[in-house]
Amino acid sequence: MPCTSRDAVRVYINKLNAESNTSFLDPVQYEPELHLTGNPVVSINDDIHLLCNATGTTVAPDSVDWFFNGQPVAAIPQWHDRLVRINNKPLPGRSLISELIIKRATMDDHGHFLCRLTKTLTQTVKVHILNGNCACNLFTRRFDFFWSVTSSVYCIIFFSIFTVSSIIMSVLKVT
């Protein structure tokens, strides 16, 4: 039987394996990893949206466990109709992306969210809920337009502009 280049490669690899006591054909072993991302500040009635990217050693994990203030998220009765969990394996490989969505956040939804891959591999994020009651709501009736405050940032900007313009007007009246 003639010697092919494939046979020559096998002979060379076997020789290297014998000399180094390791196998060059063994798959690379990775450590499992976990990364939790999401917005730690959410306005009331907006959705809490967290992403947990879990990476397994050789294959993607089947799932991760989600907890809220130490309790499994499935055991929280006030989230019964507002809880969405999505597990997605985007490509064949070692990665699982798990999404946790809590629809229409309430003030009771603030706290510590935890994503767990193994007993020792966890990530935590503390989520704060803003109630949206701010000074700009008091001033919107002075103007003849509809103002919808969906974020505290808009509220702060509006309030700052209103305050600066009030100061300028009072300075102009004095002079």
C-alpha positions in Angstrom: 0.0 0.0 0.0 1.5 3.4 -0.9 2.3 6.0 1.8 0.1 9.1 1.6 0.6 12.5 3.1 -2.2 11.7 5.5 -0.3 8.7 6.7 2.8 10.8 7.1 0.9 13.3 9.3 -0.4 10.5 11.5 3.1 9.1 12.0 4.5 12.5 12.9 1.6 13.2 15.4 2.1 9.8 17.0 5.8 10.5 17.3 5.1 13.9 19.0 2.6 12.4 21.3 5.0 9.7 22.4 7.8 12.3 23.1 5.7 14.8 25.1 3.2 12.5 26.9 0.3 14.7 25.6 -2.0 14.3 22.7 -2.1 17.0 20.1 -5.5 15.8 18.9 -7.2 16.3 22.3 -9.9 19.0 22.2 -9.1 22.3 23.9 -10.7 22.5 27.4 -12.3 25.8 28.3 -13.5 27.1 31.6 -17.2 27.8 31.9 -18.0 31.6 31.9 -20.9 33.7 32.8 -21.7 37.4 32.1 -24.8 39.2 33.2 -25.8 42.5 31.6 -28.8 44.8 31.7 -29.9 48.2 32.8 -29.6 48.6 36.6 -32.1 51.6 36.5 -35.5 51.1 35.0 -38.5 53.5 35.0 -41.8 52.4 36.5 -44.0 50.6 33.8 -40.9 50.0 31.6 -39.6 46.4 31.1 -36.7 45.0 33.1 -34.5 43.3 30.5 -31.5 41.2 31.6 -29.1 39.1 29.5 -27.1 36.2 30.9 -24.4 34.9 28.5 -23.3 31.4 29.7 -20.5 29.5 28.2 -19.9 25.8 28.8 -16.7 23.8 28.8 -17.3 21.9 25.6 -20.9 22.5 24.7 -23.5 25.2 25.4 -25.4 24.8 28.7 -29.0 23.7 28.5 -30.2 26.5 30.8 -29.3 28.8 33.6 -31.2 29.5 36.9 -32.6 32.9 37.6 -33.2 34.3 41.1 -34.7 37.5 42.5 -33.8 38.4 46.1 -32.8 34.8 46.7 -36.0 33.2 45.3 -36.4 31.4 42.0 -38.1 33.8 39.6 -40.8 31.2 38.7 -41.9 31.2 42.3 -42.7 34.9 42.5 -46.5 35.2 42.2 -46.7 38.8 41.2 -44.7 38.1 38.0 -47.1 35.3 36.9 -48.3 37.2 33.8 -45.3 39.5 33.4 -42.4 37.1 33.3 -40.7 36.1 30.1 -37.7 33.8 29.9 -36.0 33.1 26.6 -33.1 30.7 26.1 -31.2 31.1 22.8 -28.2 29.2 21.4 -27.2 31.6 18.6 -24.7 29.3 16.9 -23.7 25.7 17.5 -21.0 25.9 20.1 -20.5 26.6 23.8 -22.7 29.7 24.3 -26.3 30.1 25.7 -27.9 33.5 25.9 -30.7 33.6 28.5 -33.0 36.6 28.6 -35.1 37.5 31.6 -37.8 40.1 31.0 -40.2 41.4 33.6 -43.0 43.4 31.9 -44.3 46.7 33.3 -42.0 47.1 36.3 -43.5 48.1 39.6 -41.8 49.6 42.6 -41.8 46.0 44.2 -39.6 44.8 41.4 -36.4 46.5 42.6 -33.8 44.2 44.1 -31.0 41.7 43.3 -31.3 39.6 40.2 -29.0 36.6 40.0 -28.1 34.3 37.1 -26.5 31.0 38.0 -24.8 28.5 35.8 -23.3 26.3 38.5 -23.3 26.4 42.3 -20.1 28.4 42.2 -20.5 30.4 39.0 -23.1 33.3 39.4 -23.5 36.9 38.4 -25.7 39.5 40.2 -27.1 42.9 39.3 -29.1 45.2 41.5 -32.0 46.8 39.7 -33.5 50.1 40.9 -37.0 51.3 39.8 -37.7 55.0 39.3 -41.2 56.0 40.1 -41.3 58.9 37.6 -42.7 61.4 40.0 -40.6 64.4 39.6 -40.9 68.2 39.6 -41.4 68.4 35.8 -44.8 66.9 36.2 -45.8 69.9 38.3 -44.8 72.4 35.6 -46.3 70.7 32.5 -49.7 72.3 33.2 -48.3 75.8 32.8 -47.7 75.0 29.1 -50.2 74.4 26.4 -48.8 71.1 25.1 -48.8 67.4 26.0 -45.6 66.3 27.7 -45.0 62.6 28.3 -42.2 61.8 30.8 -40.9 58.4 30.0 -37.5 58.8 31.7 -36.1 60.7 34.6 -33.4 62.0 32.2 -36.1 64.0 30.3 -37.5 65.2 33.6 -34.2 66.5 34.8 -33.4 68.2 31.5 -36.8 69.8 31.4 -36.6 70.9 35.0 -33.0 72.3 34.4 -34.1 74.3 31.4 -37.2 75.6 33.2 -35.1 76.6 36.2 -32.4 78.3 34.1 -35.0 80.2 32.1 -36.8 81.3 35.3 -33.5 82.6 36.7 -32.8 84.5 33.4 -36.3 86.0 33.4 -35.9 87.1 37.0 -32.5 88.7 36.3 -33.9 90.5 33.3 -36.9 91.8 35.4 -34.5 93.1 38.1 -32.3 95.0 35.6 
